[in-house]
Amino acid sequence: MQTNTSPLMDVKEVATYLHLSPATVYAKKCRGEFPKGSTVKLFGKLLFKREKIEQLVEDSTEPSFGHS
């Protein structure tokens, strides 16, 4: 299996990565729930910057038990 390391992700890739439906990704985008500068519209297609999506997950990760 090949891992996609493109700097941009489409809606389906983001949905899979975040365990959401594509419709939920669009809804969250419309509500402004993604970090500023995380989306790009290229040739009419909504794309997300992989770096920003990965950072969103990292920032949302709860600390492990036993760590302050």
Backbone bond lengths (Angstrom), bond angles and torsions (degrees), N, CA, C in turn:
res aa  C-N    CA-C-N  psi(-1)  N-CA   C-N-CA  omega(-1)  CA-C   N-CA-C  phi
1 M - - - 1.456 - - 1.527 109.72 -
2 Q 1.307 116.71 131.25 1.449 122.37 -178.23 1.525 109.97 -91.29
3 T 1.313 115.97 135.85 1.456 121.19 177.51 1.523 108.82 -92.82
4 N 1.314 116.77 130.64 1.454 121.58 179.18 1.521 108.81 -83.72
5 T 1.322 116.31 120.21 1.461 120.30 179.29 1.520 111.44 -115.25
6 S 1.329 116.46 21.96 1.455 121.04 176.92 1.529 108.89 -59.38
7 P 1.324 117.98 144.64 1.473 119.72 178.71 1.529 113.15 -69.84
8 L 1.346 117.06 -12.41 1.455 120.75 179.74 1.522 110.40 -120.10
9 M 1.325 115.67 146.06 1.467 122.54 178.94 1.520 108.27 -123.98
10 D 1.332 116.39 142.69 1.461 118.71 174.35 1.534 108.96 -86.82
11 V 1.315 115.84 177.27 1.465 121.04 -175.50 1.530 111.27 -60.03
12 K 1.327 117.23 -41.91 1.471 120.07 179.99 1.528 111.10 -62.92
13 E 1.329 116.90 -41.16 1.471 120.38 179.36 1.529 111.12 -64.49
14 V 1.322 116.41 -42.14 1.468 120.31 178.47 1.524 109.95 -65.25
15 A 1.314 116.42 -42.24 1.467 120.63 179.24 1.527 110.39 -60.19
16 T 1.315 117.00 -45.61 1.464 121.10 178.71 1.529 110.52 -63.55
17 Y 1.305 116.56 -46.41 1.466 122.30 -178.52 1.534 111.79 -60.01
18 L 1.332 116.12 -40.45 1.467 120.98 -177.42 1.533 113.24 -94.45
19 H 1.333 117.37 1.78 1.471 122.40 -178.71 1.529 110.71 57.88
20 L 1.334 114.65 48.28 1.462 122.54 177.70 1.521 108.64 -127.46
21 S 1.305 116.41 167.51 1.466 119.78 172.95 1.529 108.22 -84.06
22 P 1.331 117.41 154.86 1.464 119.21 175.21 1.536 112.55 -56.32
23 A 1.327 117.21 -36.28 1.470 120.53 178.91 1.531 110.96 -62.53
24 T 1.329 116.65 -38.11 1.468 120.47 178.68 1.524 110.47 -68.07
25 V 1.324 117.14 -38.17 1.474 120.80 177.55 1.530 109.15 -61.10
26 Y 1.338 117.57 -46.87 1.469 120.73 177.96 1.529 110.83 -60.68
27 A 1.323 117.24 -43.20 1.469 120.94 -178.93 1.528 110.71 -63.37
28 K 1.328 116.43 -43.69 1.471 120.06 179.02 1.527 110.87 -64.83
29 K 1.319 116.84 -36.09 1.469 120.98 177.33 1.525 109.14 -63.86
30 C 1.322 116.97 -45.82 1.468 121.44 -179.47 1.523 112.15 -63.51
31 R 1.336 116.80 -32.30 1.474 121.37 179.24 1.529 112.13 -84.79
32 G 1.329 117.43 -1.73 1.466 120.82 177.95 1.514 113.27 75.45
33 E 1.331 117.75 29.34 1.458 121.10 -176.62 1.529 113.90 -87.42
34 F 1.317 117.31 -4.37 1.461 120.03 175.06 1.527 108.59 -95.13
35 P 1.333 117.52 151.82 1.465 119.74 -178.75 1.531 112.12 -58.40
36 K 1.303 115.32 148.23 1.455 121.47 177.53 1.533 108.85 -57.43
37 G 1.300 116.47 134.72 1.454 121.29 178.49 1.519 114.70 81.55
38 S 1.327 117.03 10.50 1.467 119.41 -177.30 1.526 112.99 -90.22
39 T 1.333 117.31 -11.62 1.463 119.39 -178.30 1.522 111.25 -117.65
40 V 1.326 113.68 153.60 1.456 122.51 179.19 1.522 107.17 -137.97
41 K 1.303 117.20 138.72 1.461 120.70 173.78 1.532 105.59 -107.88
42 L 1.327 115.73 113.64 1.455 121.14 -176.07 1.521 108.94 -126.97
43 F 1.321 116.47 119.76 1.467 122.31 -178.06 1.535 111.36 53.26
44 G 1.338 115.95 38.14 1.452 121.35 177.62 1.521 114.86 79.25
45 K 1.322 117.07 5.86 1.465 120.97 -178.07 1.530 109.71 -111.04
46 L 1.329 115.99 132.36 1.457 121.46 177.90 1.525 109.50 -78.62
47 L 1.317 116.11 122.69 1.462 122.32 178.56 1.522 109.26 -127.08
48 F 1.315 115.28 155.68 1.454 122.06 -179.17 1.523 109.56 -120.38
49 K 1.310 116.94 142.26 1.459 120.93 177.09 1.531 108.42 -77.16
50 R 1.334 115.62 118.04 1.464 121.84 -177.52 1.537 111.26 -52.20
51 E 1.307 116.37 -44.58 1.466 121.50 -178.74 1.529 111.90 -56.35
52 K 1.328 116.46 -42.62 1.476 121.04 -179.19 1.529 111.44 -70.07
53 I 1.332 117.24 -37.89 1.470 120.65 179.70 1.530 109.48 -69.09
54 E 1.319 117.16 -42.90 1.470 120.36 177.72 1.523 110.65 -63.16
55 Q 1.342 117.34 -38.24 1.463 120.89 177.97 1.522 110.89 -67.26
56 L 1.323 117.46 -37.12 1.469 121.90 176.53 1.526 110.14 -57.92
57 V 1.322 116.54 -45.70 1.465 121.00 178.98 1.527 109.96 -65.04
58 E 1.317 116.71 -45.92 1.469 121.17 -179.66 1.532 110.90 -59.14
59 D 1.320 116.84 -44.28 1.469 121.60 -179.24 1.527 112.08 -68.53
60 S 1.335 116.90 -23.15 1.461 121.47 -178.14 1.521 113.37 -91.73
61 T 1.322 116.44 -7.67 1.464 121.08 -177.55 1.519 110.13 -71.57
62 E 1.334 115.11 129.48 1.460 120.18 178.96 1.518 109.44 -77.44
63 P 1.328 117.39 146.34 1.470 119.16 177.29 1.524 111.63 -64.48
64 S 1.308 116.30 153.04 1.462 121.50 178.77 1.518 110.32 -69.16
65 F 1.339 116.02 156.04 1.458 120.06 175.48 1.516 108.98 -61.50
66 G 1.304 117.00 143.86 1.462 121.11 177.02 1.522 113.47 88.48
67 H 1.338 116.67 -2.45 1.459 120.29 177.42 1.504 108.96 -114.95
68 S 1.304 116.35 139.58 1.472 120.47 -179.37 1.498 111.41 -92.83
